[in-house]
């Protein structure tokens, strides 16, 4: 789903950045035992204590079925990589309120992450058609995610148009810069790809996929030292199979150029 393949050499892996899951804020009751559990749950999420957060939120749901709590439960499951389970939570929100914007987007992103691209696109189109006003940050994420779906289908022109719209909507959003670069990489426009990866790093110096992309460009240029530097930075910031795989390919490249 996420890979750009080079046909002549072994496969270097780049990853589309699909953004984040959105937490909604309900206008429901701000007092009582349910609200206290919700407050504790959100504080636990902020601290990275996801299992603890689930305990508090389940207690809140036992008292009252609330949209924001169900959505947050879906977000937590998504952060844990349990996308199919998170999808069920987001759909529960939509059963309570069909036009819940954050849940619609989250549902689409969960579908994308489970390789259901066509269903994800349908959900995003419905979101745009049924909502005249969408918050700026959410709008940027919608366009970026639609671009990822087009990119998966190798429809690069449409993908780049959507990534550009995401950037114009929110210039501080890192993901579309990386995704724009990924498309340029696929088109063998390495100088332009490098420019966008570096723009992403200007916004977020800890952007794993930007370092990985720069490492891929150095790999293509057979600059072993520079590729190793970038891949090592990516691996230092996050553990993922595709990062380790790229580093293994670099070892083979080093042997071939010695």
N, C-alpha and C positions, 0 to 999 in steps of 0.2 A: 504493500500500500504506500509506503513512504519512500521507496527507493528509486534513485536515478541510476540506470545501468550504463556502463561503458561497454560497447559491443566488442572491442578489439582486445581489451585487457581484462584482468580480473576486476571484480565489481567493487567500486568504491561506493559507500553508502552515505547518502545525505538524507536529512529528515525535514519534512515540512513542519513548521511550527503552527499548530492550530489555535494557539491562544490559551485562554484560561476558562474555567467554569465560573459562572457568576453567582454570587450570593445575593439573594433578594432580602429586602427589609419590609416586613409586614406592618400594616397600620393597625394590627390587632391589639388585644389587651396588653397593657404595659404593667400589669400588676398581677399578683397571685402566684401560686406555686408553679404553674406552667411557665410563666415568664421568667422566674428565677432559674428554672432548669435550662431554658433557652439561653439565658445570659451566661450561665456557667459553661454550656456547650460551646458557644461562640468564643469564649475566652480560652477554652481548651484547644479549639482549632487554631487560634492565633499563636498558641504556644507550641503547636505541632503535636499535641497529645490527642491524636485522632480517635483512638479506642476509648479514651475517657470521654471525649465529646459525644460519641455514639451512645454511651450509657446515659448521659444527661438528656440527650435529645429524645431517646426512646421513652424516658420518663415523661417528658413534655408531651409526646404524642399520645401517651396513655391517658392523659388528661384532656387533650384537645388536638384534633387533626388540623394543623395549620400549614398553609402553603409554604411559608418561609422555612419552617422546620423540615418539611418533606424535601424541599429544594436543597437545603443545607446538607441533609443526609445523603442526597444524591451526589453533591459536590465532594463530600468526604469519601464516599465509595469510589468516585472518579479519581481522587487523589491517591487512593490505594490501588489504582489500576483495575478495579472491579467494575468495568464499564457496563456490562450487561445488567448488573445489579443496580448501578446508578441510574440506568435507563428506566428501570421500573419505578424508581422514586420520582423521577422527573415526570413520567407519565401520570403518576398519582396526583401530582400538582395540577397537571392539565385537566384531569378529571374534575378537580375542584373549580378550576378557572381556565378555560380553554385558551384564553389570550394572554396568559402569564408570560411576559416577554423573556425574562431570564430563563424560565424553565423550558420555553420553546427553543431558545438557543442552546441551552445545556443538553437538551434531548438530541438536537441535531449534532452537536459535537460528540456525544456518546455514540451515536450511530456512525459517525465518521471514523471514530477510533475502533469500532468493531467492523470496519470495512463495508458498512452499508451506505455507500456514497449516494446512491439515487434517493434513498429515503431521507438522508440528511439534507440533500438539496431541496427536496419537496418541502421539508419542514422550514427551511430558511426562506424559501420563496413565499410560503404561507405567512411567515412572520413579517416579511416586508410588505406584503399585500394588505394585511389586516391591521397594520399599525402605521398611522401617519407620522407619529412622533416617536422616535427611538433615541434614547440617550446616546450621546456622542461615542463613548467608549464601547458600548454594546454594538452600535452601528458599524464601527471599525472592525470589530471582531466578526460580525456577520459577513462583511465583504471579504475579509481575510480567509474565513473558513470556506466560503464559496470558491475563492481562488484556489485553495488547496484541493478541492474536489475537481475542479477543471484541470489542475496540474496532474492529478492522478490519472486523468483520461488523456494526458498529453495534449490538451487543448491550451497551448502555452499563451497564445495571444489573449484569449479570454481571461486566463489566470492572471496575467500581468496587468490587465486593465483593472481587475478587482483588487489586486495587491496595491496598485497605485491609488485607487479610491480609498482603501483602508489607510494608507499613509496620509493622504490629503485630509481625511476625516480626523485622524489623531496622529500627529507627527511624532509623538513620544512612544507609540506602539511599536515594539521591536520586531515582532514576528513577521510582518509583511516585508521588511527589509531583507531578512534572511531568506524568505520565500522568493522574493524578486531575484536575489542572488542565485538561488538554486536553479531557477529557470535559465538565467544567463549561463550558468555552468553547463546545463544540459545542451545549450545552443553553442557551446565551445567559445563563448565570449568571456574569457577568464579575467580580463582586465576589468570589465564592467561588474562581473560577479564579485571580484575582490573589493571594488569600491563599495558595494552594498553590504558586504559582510563587515567591512570596517565601520560603516555608518551604524550598523547594529551595535557594534562594540562601543561606539561613542555614547550610545544610549544606555547600554548595559554591558559593563566590562566583564560580567560573569556569564555572558551568553554562550552556552556550550556549543550550540549548533553553528554559531558564527566562527568559532575557533575550528570546529570540525570542517566547515566549508573552506576556510583558508588552508587547512592542512590538505584537503583534497586538491586544491589548486596547485599547491606546492608539489604534491605527488605527481600531478599531471605534467608539471614542469621538470620533474625528476630532481627537484631540490630536496634531497633527503633530510638535510639538517633542519631546514625551515619546516618541512612537513612534520618531522618528529617534534619540534617545538610546539606547533599548534595542536597536534593530536594529544600530546602530553598535557597541555593546558585543559583541553576538553575533558580528558579522562580524570584529571585532578578535580574538576568541578562536578562531575557526575558519572555514575556508572551505568553503562548501557552496552548491550551486546554489539551494537553496530560500531561503537567507538573502539572497542577492543579488536573487532574484526579489521577495521581500517589500519590499526597499528600493526597487526600481523602482516597485512599486505605491504606495509612500509618496510618491514624486515626483509621481505622477499625482494623489494625494489633495491634495497641497499646492497644485497648480494649480487644483483644483476648489473649494478653500475660500478662495482669494485674491480 
